[in-house]
Amino acid sequence: MPIEQPPLFGTVQPVRHPTDIGNLTIQQRFEAFHALNPWVLRALARMTADCAEKGFGRIGIGMLFELLRYQYGAATRGDEFALNNDFRSRYVRLLLAEHPEWSPLFEVRALRAD
């Protein structure tokens, strides 16, 4: 018998995308996206906490992004969930700023672009 699990990231919210971002840096585009979608960070934090509680030694932000994409797609009908991979390193930095105890879980490299 399959076990039903609730989504790790809580209530699904529509993804909002900033406009007029053509000449912005990755950091500026990330800040605009994050301002419109603060729930994404909360979802990533819930998934990270769940992994930490389950004893994961390392977590990849790529894994969390793909899990979030999957769960969003499973919980909605027809909504396209666009989460820019350029933002992964920025989300890790926000997670660690709020939860420094998670630093052993993530490998953080130097940013290559602003």
Biopython code that builds the backbone (N, CA, C, O; Angstrom):
import numpy as np
from Bio.PDB.StructureBuilder import StructureBuilder

atoms = [
    (1, "MET", "N", (0.850, -1.176, 0.000)),
    (1, "MET", "CA", (0.000, 0.000, 0.000)),
    (1, "MET", "C", (0.893, 1.235, 0.000)),
    (1, "MET", "O", (1.775, 1.353, 0.851)),
    (2, "PRO", "N", (0.680, 2.171, -0.949)),
    (2, "PRO", "CA", (1.525, 3.370, -1.008)),
    (2, "PRO", "C", (1.276, 4.291, 0.184)),
    (2, "PRO", "O", (0.162, 4.395, 0.697)),
    (3, "ILE", "N", (2.326, 4.939, 0.595)),
    (3, "ILE", "CA", (2.246, 5.908, 1.685)),
    (3, "ILE", "C", (2.101, 7.287, 1.075)),
    (3, "ILE", "O", (2.903, 7.692, 0.235)),
    (4, "GLU", "N", (1.080, 8.002, 1.498)),
    (4, "GLU", "CA", (0.860, 9.350, 0.982)),
    (4, "GLU", "C", (1.584, 10.347, 1.870)),
    (4, "GLU", "O", (1.409, 10.345, 3.088)),
    (5, "GLN", "N", (2.391, 11.193, 1.261)),
    (5, "GLN", "CA", (3.117, 12.210, 2.006)),
    (5, "GLN", "C", (2.656, 13.587, 1.567)),
    (5, "GLN", "O", (2.454, 13.828, 0.377)),
    (6, "PRO", "N", (2.486, 14.503, 2.534)),
    (6, "PRO", "CA", (2.152, 15.873, 2.148)),
    (6, "PRO", "C", (3.349, 16.535, 1.501)),
    (6, "PRO", "O", (4.484, 16.114, 1.724)),
    (7, "PRO", "N", (3.116, 17.564, 0.702)),
    (7, "PRO", "CA", (4.252, 18.271, 0.105)),
    (7, "PRO", "C", (5.162, 18.832, 1.185)),
    (7, "PRO", "O", (4.685, 19.333, 2.203)),
    (8, "LEU", "N", (6.454, 18.752, 0.971)),
    (8, "LEU", "CA", (7.414, 19.259, 1.946)),
    (8, "LEU", "C", (7.414, 20.770, 2.025)),
    (8, "LEU", "O", (7.828, 21.341, 3.034)),
    (9, "PHE", "N", (6.954, 21.424, 0.971)),
    (9, "PHE", "CA", (7.093, 22.872, 0.964)),
    (9, "PHE", "C", (5.837, 23.612, 1.371)),
    (9, "PHE", "O", (5.807, 24.839, 1.275)),
    (10, "GLY", "N", (4.801, 22.927, 1.820)),
    (10, "GLY", "CA", (3.608, 23.606, 2.303)),
    (10, "GLY", "C", (2.665, 23.989, 1.175)),
    (10, "GLY", "O", (2.596, 23.313, 0.149)),
    (11, "THR", "N", (1.949, 25.068, 1.375)),
    (11, "THR", "CA", (0.934, 25.512, 0.433)),
    (11, "THR", "C", (1.554, 25.987, -0.875)),
    (11, "THR", "O", (2.514, 26.757, -0.886)),
    (12, "VAL", "N", (0.987, 25.512, -1.966)),
    (12, "VAL", "CA", (1.447, 25.920, -3.289)),
    (12, "VAL", "C", (0.946, 27.328, -3.576)),
    (12, "VAL", "O", (-0.227, 27.638, -3.367)),
    (13, "GLN", "N", (1.828, 28.156, -4.046)),
    (13, "GLN", "CA", (1.472, 29.517, -4.425)),
    (13, "GLN", "C", (1.879, 29.736, -5.877)),
    (13, "GLN", "O", (2.826, 29.110, -6.354)),
    (14, "PRO", "N", (1.181, 30.613, -6.579)),
    (14, "PRO", "CA", (1.580, 30.886, -7.962)),
    (14, "PRO", "C", (2.966, 31.520, -8.012)),
    (14, "PRO", "O", (3.328, 32.330, -7.160)),
    (15, "VAL", "N", (3.717, 31.138, -9.014)),
    (15, "VAL", "CA", (5.034, 31.745, -9.224)),
    (15, "VAL", "C", (4.822, 33.050, -9.971)),
    (15, "VAL", "O", (4.115, 33.098, -10.978)),
    (16, "ARG", "N", (5.434, 34.090, -9.474)),
    (16, "ARG", "CA", (5.343, 35.396, -10.122)),
    (16, "ARG", "C", (6.716, 35.733, -10.686)),
    (16, "ARG", "O", (7.740, 35.502, -10.042)),
    (17, "HIS", "N", (6.725, 36.279, -11.889)),
    (17, "HIS", "CA", (7.986, 36.608, -12.547)),
    (17, "HIS", "C", (8.116, 38.113, -12.717)),
    (17, "HIS", "O", (7.174, 38.775, -13.152)),
    (18, "PRO", "N", (9.275, 38.653, -12.378)),
    (18, "PRO", "CA", (9.489, 40.094, -12.570)),
    (18, "PRO", "C", (9.533, 40.436, -14.058)),
    (18, "PRO", "O", (9.824, 39.586, -14.900)),
    (19, "THR", "N", (9.241, 41.678, -14.354)),
    (19, "THR", "CA", (9.297, 42.151, -15.737)),
    (19, "THR", "C", (10.461, 43.124, -15.880)),
    (19, "THR", "O", (11.037, 43.567, -14.886)),
    (20, "ASP", "N", (10.796, 43.445, -17.098)),
    (20, "ASP", "CA", (11.870, 44.406, -17.389)),
    (20, "ASP", "C", (13.181, 44.043, -16.692)),
    (20, "ASP", "O", (13.759, 44.859, -15.974)),
    (21, "ILE", "N", (13.641, 42.818, -16.910)),
    (21, "ILE", "CA", (14.878, 42.376, -16.261)),
    (21, "ILE", "C", (16.012, 42.175, -17.256)),
    (21, "ILE", "O", (17.046, 41.606, -16.909)),
    (22, "GLY", "N", (15.829, 42.633, -18.482)),
    (22, "GLY", "CA", (16.773, 42.381, -19.566)),
    (22, "GLY", "C", (18.217, 42.721, -19.283)),
    (22, "GLY", "O", (19.094, 41.920, -19.606)),
    (23, "ASN", "N", (18.508, 43.855, -18.702)),
    (23, "ASN", "CA", (19.896, 44.284, -18.495)),
    (23, "ASN", "C", (20.374, 44.104, -17.064)),
    (23, "ASN", "O", (21.412, 44.651, -16.692)),
    (24, "LEU", "N", (19.651, 43.357, -16.262)),
    (24, "LEU", "CA", (20.027, 43.181, -14.865)),
    (24, "LEU", "C", (21.048, 42.057, -14.706)),
    (24, "LEU", "O", (21.106, 41.140, -15.525)),
    (25, "THR", "N", (21.841, 42.136, -13.657)),
    (25, "THR", "CA", (22.778, 41.063, -13.325)),
    (25, "THR", "C", (21.997, 39.872, -12.773)),
    (25, "THR", "O", (20.809, 39.988, -12.471)),
    (26, "ILE", "N", (22.658, 38.746, -12.646)),
    (26, "ILE", "CA", (22.019, 37.574, -12.045)),
    (26, "ILE", "C", (21.542, 37.917, -10.638)),
    (26, "ILE", "O", (20.423, 37.568, -10.261)),
    (27, "GLN", "N", (22.372, 38.592, -9.869)),
    (27, "GLN", "CA", (21.993, 38.948, -8.500)),
    (27, "GLN", "C", (20.753, 39.842, -8.485)),
    (27, "GLN", "O", (19.856, 39.642, -7.667)),
    (28, "GLN", "N", (20.699, 40.807, -9.367)),
    (28, "GLN", "CA", (19.539, 41.702, -9.423)),
    (28, "GLN", "C", (18.278, 40.960, -9.864)),
    (28, "GLN", "O", (17.191, 41.209, -9.344)),
    (29, "ARG", "N", (18.431, 40.050, -10.825)),
    (29, "ARG", "CA", (17.279, 39.245, -11.260)),
    (29, "ARG", "C", (16.802, 38.344, -10.130)),
    (29, "ARG", "O", (15.601, 38.169, -9.923)),
    (30, "PHE", "N", (17.771, 37.767, -9.392)),
    (30, "PHE", "CA", (17.414, 36.927, -8.252)),
    (30, "PHE", "C", (16.652, 37.734, -7.205)),
    (30, "PHE", "O", (15.612, 37.289, -6.717)),
    (31, "GLU", "N", (17.153, 38.900, -6.861)),
    (31, "GLU", "CA", (16.497, 39.730, -5.848)),
    (31, "GLU", "C", (15.076, 40.094, -6.269)),
    (31, "GLU", "O", (14.168, 40.111, -5.438)),
    (32, "ALA", "N", (14.879, 40.383, -7.546)),
    (32, "ALA", "CA", (13.537, 40.705, -8.049)),
    (32, "ALA", "C", (12.621, 39.483, -7.959)),
    (32, "ALA", "O", (11.468, 39.600, -7.543)),
    (33, "PHE", "N", (13.136, 38.305, -8.351)),
    (33, "PHE", "CA", (12.343, 37.076, -8.280)),
    (33, "PHE", "C", (12.009, 36.736, -6.835)),
    (33, "PHE", "O", (10.864, 36.415, -6.517)),
    (34, "HIS", "N", (13.002, 36.804, -5.966)),
    (34, "HIS", "CA", (12.803, 36.453, -4.555)),
    (34, "HIS", "C", (11.794, 37.391, -3.888)),
    (34, "HIS", "O", (10.985, 36.947, -3.073)),
    (35, "ALA", "N", (11.832, 38.665, -4.222)),
    (35, "ALA", "CA", (10.878, 39.620, -3.645)),
    (35, "ALA", "C", (9.438, 39.247, -4.003)),
    (35, "ALA", "O", (8.523, 39.465, -3.208)),
    (36, "LEU", "N", (9.238, 38.692, -5.186)),
    (36, "LEU", "CA", (7.901, 38.290, -5.622)),
    (36, "LEU", "C", (7.512, 36.890, -5.147)),
    (36, "LEU", "O", (6.329, 36.550, -5.129)),
    (37, "ASN", "N", (8.498, 36.079, -4.764)),
    (37, "ASN", "CA", (8.254, 34.668, -4.425)),
    (37, "ASN", "C", (8.976, 34.251, -3.148)),
    (37, "ASN", "O", (9.778, 33.318, -3.187)),
    (38, "PRO", "N", (8.723, 34.905, -2.024)),
    (38, "PRO", "CA", (9.444, 34.543, -0.797)),
    (38, "PRO", "C", (9.152, 33.125, -0.324)),
    (38, "PRO", "O", (9.929, 32.557, 0.443)),
    (39, "TRP", "N", (8.050, 32.551, -0.771)),
    (39, "TRP", "CA", (7.701, 31.193, -0.378)),
    (39, "TRP", "C", (8.707, 30.165, -0.890)),
    (39, "TRP", "O", (8.832, 29.089, -0.306)),
    (40, "VAL", "N", (9.425, 30.473, -1.969)),
    (40, "VAL", "CA", (10.404, 29.519, -2.506)),
    (40, "VAL", "C", (11.499, 29.265, -1.471)),
    (40, "VAL", "O", (11.884, 28.117, -1.253)),
    (41, "LEU", "N", (11.999, 30.311, -0.838)),
    (41, "LEU", "CA", (13.017, 30.138, 0.204)),
    (41, "LEU", "C", (12.456, 29.327, 1.364)),
    (41, "LEU", "O", (13.139, 28.450, 1.891)),
    (42, "ARG", "N", (11.227, 29.607, 1.767)),
    (42, "ARG", "CA", (10.617, 28.839, 2.867)),
    (42, "ARG", "C", (10.491, 27.364, 2.487)),
    (42, "ARG", "O", (10.711, 26.485, 3.320)),
    (43, "ALA", "N", (10.139, 27.096, 1.237)),
    (43, "ALA", "CA", (10.024, 25.713, 0.779)),
    (43, "ALA", "C", (11.379, 25.018, 0.811)),
    (43, "ALA", "O", (11.486, 23.882, 1.272)),
    (44, "LEU", "N", (12.404, 25.691, 0.326)),
    (44, "LEU", "CA", (13.754, 25.114, 0.347)),
    (44, "LEU", "C", (14.223, 24.892, 1.777)),
    (44, "LEU", "O", (14.896, 23.901, 2.061)),
    (45, "ALA", "N", (13.875, 25.801, 2.678)),
    (45, "ALA", "CA", (14.257, 25.644, 4.088)),
    (45, "ALA", "C", (13.553, 24.442, 4.710)),
    (45, "ALA", "O", (14.166, 23.694, 5.472)),
    (46, "ARG", "N", (12.276, 24.249, 4.394)),
    (46, "ARG", "CA", (11.568, 23.092, 4.936)),
    (46, "ARG", "C", (12.180, 21.785, 4.431)),
    (46, "ARG", "O", (12.346, 20.834, 5.195)),
    (47, "MET", "N", (12.511, 21.747, 3.148)),
    (47, "MET", "CA", (13.112, 20.535, 2.591)),
    (47, "MET", "C", (14.492, 20.290, 3.193)),
    (47, "MET", "O", (14.849, 19.146, 3.476)),
    (48, "THR", "N", (15.269, 21.350, 3.389)),
    (48, "THR", "CA", (16.594, 21.202, 3.995)),
    (48, "THR", "C", (16.466, 20.693, 5.419)),
    (48, "THR", "O", (17.199, 19.790, 5.822)),
    (49, "ALA", "N", (15.545, 21.261, 6.186)),
    (49, "ALA", "CA", (15.331, 20.814, 7.563)),
    (49, "ALA", "C", (14.923, 19.346, 7.593)),
    (49, "ALA", "O", (15.382, 18.590, 8.449)),
    (50, "ASP", "N", (14.070, 18.943, 6.669)),
    (50, "ASP", "CA", (13.641, 17.552, 6.596)),
    (50, "ASP", "C", (14.830, 16.634, 6.308)),
    (50, "ASP", "O", (14.980, 15.589, 6.941)),
    (51, "CYS", "N", (15.668, 17.026, 5.358)),
    (51, "CYS", "CA", (16.857, 16.226, 5.035)),
    (51, "CYS", "C", (17.807, 16.154, 6.231)),
    (51, "CYS", "O", (18.358, 15.094, 6.525)),
    (52, "ALA", "N", (17.996, 17.275, 6.914)),
    (52, "ALA", "CA", (18.886, 17.304, 8.083)),
    (52, "ALA", "C", (18.348, 16.391, 9.184)),
    (52, "ALA", "O", (19.109, 15.652, 9.807)),
    (53, "GLU", "N", (17.038, 16.444, 9.421)),
    (53, "GLU", "CA", (16.419, 15.593, 10.446)),
    (53, "GLU", "C", (16.535, 14.116, 10.101)),
    (53, "GLU", "O", (16.598, 13.270, 10.993)),
    (54, "LYS", "N", (16.564, 13.806, 8.818)),
    (54, "LYS", "CA", (16.670, 12.411, 8.385)),
    (54, "LYS", "C", (18.119, 11.933, 8.332)),
    (54, "LYS", "O", (18.384, 10.785, 7.973)),
    (55, "GLY", "N", (19.055, 12.811, 8.689)),
    (55, "GLY", "CA", (20.446, 12.405, 8.787)),
    (55, "GLY", "C", (21.262, 12.505, 7.516)),
    (55, "GLY", "O", (22.338, 11.913, 7.435)),
    (56, "PHE", "N", (20.783, 13.239, 6.519)),
    (56, "PHE", "CA", (21.582, 13.431, 5.307)),
    (56, "PHE", "C", (22.894, 14.111, 5.691)),
    (56, "PHE", "O", (22.895, 15.074, 6.457)),
    (57, "GLY", "N", (23.995, 13.618, 5.169)),
    (57, "GLY", "CA", (25.290, 14.234, 5.431)),
    (57, "GLY", "C", (25.572, 15.412, 4.514)),
    (57, "GLY", "O", (26.213, 16.382, 4.917)),
    (58, "ARG", "N", (25.094, 15.325, 3.287)),
    (58, "ARG", "CA", (25.267, 16.387, 2.287)),
    (58, "ARG", "C", (23.952, 16.528, 1.525)),
    (58, "ARG", "O", (23.202, 15.568, 1.346)),
    (59, "ILE", "N", (23.698, 17.763, 1.081)),
    (59, "ILE", "CA", (22.505, 18.047, 0.288)),
    (59, "ILE", "C", (22.943, 18.890, -0.896)),
    (59, "ILE", "O", (23.754, 19.804, -0.747)),
    (60, "GLY", "N", (22.419, 18.590, -2.051)),
    (60, "GLY", "CA", (22.681, 19.415, -3.223)),
    (60, "GLY", "C", (21.496, 20.325, -3.488)),
    (60, "GLY", "O", (20.350, 19.875, -3.475)),
    (61, "ILE", "N", (21.760, 21.589, -3.725)),
    (61, "ILE", "CA", (20.674, 22.521, -4.028)),
    (61, "ILE", "C", (19.979, 22.116, -5.327)),
    (61, "ILE", "O", (18.788, 22.378, -5.498)),
    (62, "GLY", "N", (20.707, 21.482, -6.236)),
    (62, "GLY", "CA", (20.087, 20.991, -7.464)),
    (62, "GLY", "C", (19.003, 19.968, -7.162)),
    (62, "GLY", "O", (17.938, 19.988, -7.779)),
    (63, "MET", "N", (19.270, 19.068, -6.209)),
    (63, "MET", "CA", (18.278, 18.078, -5.804)),
    (63, "MET", "C", (17.039, 18.777, -5.250)),
    (63, "MET", "O", (15.913, 18.412, -5.588)),
    (64, "LEU", "N", (17.247, 19.779, -4.401)),
    (64, "LEU", "CA", (16.114, 20.492, -3.812)),
    (64, "LEU", "C", (15.303, 21.226, -4.879)),
    (64, "LEU", "O", (14.073, 21.235, -4.829)),
    (65, "PHE", "N", (15.989, 21.841, -5.843)),
    (65, "PHE", "CA", (15.288, 22.529, -6.935)),
    (65, "PHE", "C", (14.421, 21.543, -7.717)),
    (65, "PHE", "O", (13.260, 21.831, -8.007)),
    (66, "GLU", "N", (14.986, 20.374, -8.061)),
    (66, "GLU", "CA", (14.227, 19.395, -8.839)),
    (66, "GLU", "C", (13.058, 18.844, -8.032)),
    (66, "GLU", "O", (11.978, 18.629, -8.582)),
    (67, "LEU", "N", (13.255, 18.616, -6.753)),
    (67, "LEU", "CA", (12.166, 18.151, -5.899)),
    (67, "LEU", "C", (11.060, 19.199, -5.821)),
    (67, "LEU", "O", (9.878, 18.862, -5.888)),
    (68, "LEU", "N", (11.437, 20.456, -5.683)),
    (68, "LEU", "CA", (10.452, 21.538, -5.643)),
    (68, "LEU", "C", (9.693, 21.622, -6.967)),
    (68, "LEU", "O", (8.476, 21.807, -6.977)),
    (69, "ARG", "N", (10.403, 21.489, -8.068)),
    (69, "ARG", "CA", (9.738, 21.501, -9.382)),
    (69, "ARG", "C", (8.738, 20.348, -9.499)),
    (69, "ARG", "O", (7.618, 20.528, -9.976)),
    (70, "TYR", "N", (9.158, 19.168, -9.058)),
    (70, "TYR", "CA", (8.277, 18.004, -9.123)),
    (70, "TYR", "C", (7.036, 18.211, -8.260)),
    (70, "TYR", "O", (5.912, 18.006, -8.717)),
    (71, "GLN", "N", (7.247, 18.617, -7.015)),
    (71, "GLN", "CA", (6.114, 18.762, -6.110)),
    (71, "GLN", "C", (5.174, 19.871, -6.569)),
    (71, "GLN", "O", (3.957, 19.753, -6.425)),
    (72, "TYR", "N", (5.725, 20.938, -7.115)),
    (72, "TYR", "CA", (4.880, 22.014, -7.631)),
    (72, "TYR", "C", (4.037, 21.495, -8.793)),
    (72, "TYR", "O", (2.838, 21.764, -8.866)),
    (73, "GLY", "N", (4.664, 20.757, -9.692)),
    (73, "GLY", "CA", (3.938, 20.203, -10.832)),
    (73, "GLY", "C", (2.874, 19.209, -10.414)),
    (73, "GLY", "O", (1.804, 19.155, -11.019)),
    (74, "ALA", "N", (3.156, 18.414, -9.378)),
    (74, "ALA", "CA", (2.192, 17.428, -8.909)),
    (74, "ALA", "C", (1.009, 18.083, -8.198)),
    (74, "ALA", "O", (-0.082, 17.514, -8.163)),
    (75, "ALA", "N", (1.214, 19.264, -7.637)),
    (75, "ALA", "CA", (0.166, 19.929, -6.859)),
    (75, "ALA", "C", (-0.656, 20.918, -7.678)),
    (75, "ALA", "O", (-1.674, 21.413, -7.194)),
    (76, "THR", "N", (-0.243, 21.214, -8.898)),
    (76, "THR", "CA", (-0.966, 22.181, -9.724)),
    (76, "THR", "C", (-1.368, 21.526, -11.034)),
    (76, "THR", "O", (-0.872, 20.457, -11.389)),
    (77, "ARG", "N", (-2.253, 22.167, -11.727)),
    (77, "ARG", "CA", (-2.686, 21.659, -13.029)),
    (77, "ARG", "C", (-2.457, 22.742, -14.068)),
    (77, "ARG", "O", (-3.182, 23.736, -14.113)),
    (78, "GLY", "N", (-1.451, 22.546, -14.898)),
    (78, "GLY", "CA", (-1.229, 23.456, -16.004)),
    (78, "GLY", "C", (-0.370, 24.666, -15.705)),
    (78, "GLY", "O", (-0.020, 25.406, -16.625)),
    (79, "ASP", "N", (-0.018, 24.892, -14.446)),
    (79, "ASP", "CA", (0.848, 26.026, -14.125)),
    (79, "ASP", "C", (2.290, 25.656, -14.422)),
    (79, "ASP", "O", (2.791, 24.646, -13.928)),
    (80, "GLU", "N", (2.948, 26.461, -15.219)),
    (80, "GLU", "CA", (4.362, 26.225, -15.494)),
    (80, "GLU", "C", (5.179, 26.788, -14.345)),
    (80, "GLU", "O", (5.011, 27.946, -13.960)),
    (81, "PHE", "N", (6.058, 25.972, -13.804)),
    (81, "PHE", "CA", (6.905, 26.401, -12.698)),
    (81, "PHE", "C", (8.299, 26.638, -13.240)),
    (81, "PHE", "O", (9.025, 25.689, -13.533)),
    (82, "ALA", "N", (8.671, 27.879, -13.372)),
    (82, "ALA", "CA", (9.987, 28.232, -13.897)),
    (82, "ALA", "C", (10.855, 28.718, -12.747)),
    (82, "ALA", "O", (10.631, 29.791, -12.187)),
    (83, "LEU", "N", (11.833, 27.922, -12.413)),
    (83, "LEU", "CA", (12.782, 28.261, -11.358)),
    (83, "LEU", "C", (14.155, 28.277, -12.010)),
    (83, "LEU", "O", (14.670, 27.234, -12.412)),
    (84, "ASN", "N", (14.739, 29.444, -12.113)),
    (84, "ASN", "CA", (15.977, 29.649, -12.854)),
    (84, "ASN", "C", (17.159, 29.007, -12.122)),
    (84, "ASN", "O", (17.418, 29.321, -10.960)),
    (85, "ASN", "N", (17.871, 28.112, -12.799)),
    (85, "ASN", "CA", (19.036, 27.471, -12.188)),
    (85, "ASN", "C", (20.126, 28.468, -11.811)),
    (85, "ASN", "O", (20.955, 28.174, -10.950)),
    (86, "ASP", "N", (20.139, 29.632, -12.436)),
    (86, "ASP", "CA", (21.112, 30.664, -12.061)),
    (86, "ASP", "C", (20.932, 31.117, -10.616)),
    (86, "ASP", "O", (21.847, 31.693, -10.028)),
    (87, "PHE", "N", (19.759, 30.860, -10.041)),
    (87, "PHE", "CA", (19.468, 31.329, -8.689)),
    (87, "PHE", "C", (19.852, 30.322, -7.606)),
    (87, "PHE", "O", (19.758, 30.632, -6.419)),
    (88, "ARG", "N", (20.278, 29.134, -7.995)),
    (88, "ARG", "CA", (20.568, 28.099, -6.993)),
    (88, "ARG", "C", (21.603, 28.554, -5.976)),
    (88, "ARG", "O", (21.395, 28.406, -4.772)),
    (89, "SER", "N", (22.718, 29.107, -6.451)),
    (89, "SER", "CA", (23.777, 29.519, -5.520)),
    (89, "SER", "C", (23.305, 30.644, -4.606)),
    (89, "SER", "O", (23.748, 30.742, -3.461)),
    (90, "ARG", "N", (22.416, 31.484, -5.102)),
    (90, "ARG", "CA", (21.884, 32.577, -4.274)),
    (90, "ARG", "C", (20.974, 32.031, -3.182)),
    (90, "ARG", "O", (21.014, 32.499, -2.044)),
    (91, "TYR", "N", (20.153, 31.042, -3.526)),
    (91, "TYR", "CA", (19.281, 30.452, -2.512)),
    (91, "TYR", "C", (20.078, 29.734, -1.427)),
    (91, "TYR", "O", (19.717, 29.807, -0.252)),
    (92, "VAL", "N", (21.151, 29.043, -1.797)),
    (92, "VAL", "CA", (21.984, 28.392, -0.780)),
    (92, "VAL", "C", (22.537, 29.428, 0.187)),
    (92, "VAL", "O", (22.540, 29.207, 1.398)),
    (93, "ARG", "N", (22.996, 30.533, -0.328)),
    (93, "ARG", "CA", (23.551, 31.582, 0.528)),
    (93, "ARG", "C", (22.493, 32.158, 1.468)),
    (93, "ARG", "O", (22.792, 32.456, 2.625)),
    (94, "LEU", "N", (21.269, 32.318, 0.986)),
    (94, "LEU", "CA", (20.197, 32.788, 1.868)),
    (94, "LEU", "C", (19.871, 31.748, 2.936)),
    (94, "LEU", "O", (19.681, 32.089, 4.104)),
    (95, "LEU", "N", (19.808, 30.480, 2.533)),
    (95, "LEU", "CA", (19.550, 29.420, 3.509)),
    (95, "LEU", "C", (20.598, 29.423, 4.609)),
    (95, "LEU", "O", (20.267, 29.325, 5.791)),
    (96, "LEU", "N", (21.863, 29.534, 4.221)),
    (96, "LEU", "CA", (22.940, 29.491, 5.211)),
    (96, "LEU", "C", (23.014, 30.764, 6.043)),
    (96, "LEU", "O", (23.460, 30.721, 7.189)),
    (97, "ALA", "N", (22.590, 31.887, 5.494)),
    (97, "ALA", "CA", (22.542, 33.124, 6.283)),
    (97, "ALA", "C", (21.503, 32.993, 7.396)),
    (97, "ALA", "O", (21.709, 33.488, 8.504)),
    (98, "GLU", "N", (20.392, 32.331, 7.100)),
    (98, "GLU", "CA", (19.336, 32.138, 8.094)),
    (98, "GLU", "C", (19.600, 30.944, 9.006)),
    (98, "GLU", "O", (19.149, 30.922, 10.151)),
    (99, "HIS", "N", (20.328, 29.955, 8.501)),
    (99, "HIS", "CA", (20.572, 28.716, 9.253)),
    (99, "HIS", "C", (22.041, 28.312, 9.127)),
    (99, "HIS", "O", (22.348, 27.357, 8.413)),
    (100, "PRO", "N", (22.945, 29.005, 9.792)),
    (100, "PRO", "CA", (24.368, 28.668, 9.665)),
    (100, "PRO", "C", (24.693, 27.240, 10.101)),
    (100, "PRO", "O", (25.719, 26.688, 9.704)),
    (101, "GLU", "N", (23.831, 26.647, 10.911)),
    (101, "GLU", "CA", (24.053, 25.266, 11.350)),
    (101, "GLU", "C", (23.971, 24.281, 10.186)),
    (101, "GLU", "O", (24.401, 23.135, 10.319)),
    (102, "TRP", "N", (23.432, 24.705, 9.061)),
    (102, "TRP", "CA", (23.339, 23.842, 7.885)),
    (102, "TRP", "C", (24.585, 23.914, 7.005)),
    (102, "TRP", "O", (24.638, 23.238, 5.978)),
    (103, "SER", "N", (25.568, 24.697, 7.367)),
    (103, "SER", "CA", (26.742, 24.861, 6.491)),
    (103, "SER", "C", (27.449, 23.543, 6.167)),
    (103, "SER", "O", (27.969, 23.415, 5.058)),
    (104, "PRO", "N", (27.498, 22.553, 7.070)),
    (104, "PRO", "CA", (28.128, 21.285, 6.674)),
    (104, "PRO", "C", (27.350, 20.518, 5.593)),
    (104, "PRO", "O", (27.899, 19.625, 4.949)),
    (105, "LEU", "N", (26.094, 20.863, 5.401)),
    (105, "LEU", "CA", (25.266, 20.129, 4.444)),
    (105, "LEU", "C", (25.506, 20.530, 2.995)),
    (105, "LEU", "O", (25.298, 19.730, 2.083)),
    (106, "PHE", "N", (25.943, 21.771, 2.781)),
    (106, "PHE", "CA", (26.081, 22.302, 1.424)),
    (106, "PHE", "C", (27.533, 22.636, 1.109)),
    (106, "PHE", "O", (28.270, 23.116, 1.970)),
    (107, "GLU", "N", (27.929, 22.382, -0.112)),
    (107, "GLU", "CA", (29.220, 22.866, -0.612)),
    (107, "GLU", "C", (28.953, 24.196, -1.308)),
    (107, "GLU", "O", (28.166, 24.265, -2.251)),
    (108, "VAL", "N", (29.612, 25.243, -0.837)),
    (108, "VAL", "CA", (29.400, 26.580, -1.402)),
    (108, "VAL", "C", (30.681, 27.016, -2.088)),
    (108, "VAL", "O", (31.751, 27.067, -1.480)),
    (109, "ARG", "N", (30.549, 27.322, -3.345)),
    (109, "ARG", "CA", (31.701, 27.778, -4.133)),
    (109, "ARG", "C", (31.607, 29.281, -4.351)),
    (109, "ARG", "O", (30.566, 29.894, -4.113)),
    (110, "ALA", "N", (32.697, 29.857, -4.803)),
    (110, "ALA", "CA", (32.710, 31.293, -5.107)),
    (110, "ALA", "C", (31.768, 31.569, -6.274)),
    (110, "ALA", "O", (31.653, 30.764, -7.198)),
    (111, "LEU", "N", (31.102, 32.709, -6.219)),
    (111, "LEU", "CA", (30.229, 33.114, -7.320)),
    (111, "LEU", "C", (31.075, 33.482, -8.530)),
    (111, "LEU", "O", (32.111, 34.133, -8.394)),
    (112, "ARG", "N", (30.633, 33.065, -9.714)),
    (112, "ARG", "CA", (31.362, 33.388, -10.944)),
    (112, "ARG", "C", (30.825, 34.642, -11.610)),
    (112, "ARG", "O", (31.499, 35.241, -12.448)),
    (113, "ALA", "N", (29.619, 35.040, -11.244)),
    (113, "ALA", "CA", (29.001, 36.228, -11.853)),
    (113, "ALA", "C", (28.213, 36.969, -10.794)),
    (113, "ALA", "O", (27.777, 36.387, -9.800)),
    (114, "ASP", "N", (28.035, 38.259, -11.018)),
    (114, "ASP", "CA", (27.250, 39.071, -10.077)),
    (114, "ASP", "C", (25.774, 38.937, -10.343)),
    (114, "ASP", "O", (24.964, 39.550, -9.648)),
]
sb = StructureBuilder()
sb.init_structure("model")
sb.init_model(0)
sb.init_chain("A")
sb.init_seg("    ")
for serial, (resi, resn, name, xyz) in enumerate(atoms, 1):
    if name == "N":
        sb.init_residue(resn, " ", resi, " ")
    sb.init_atom(name, np.array(xyz, "f"), 0.0, 1.0, " ", f" {name:<3s}", serial, name[0])
structure = sb.get_structure()
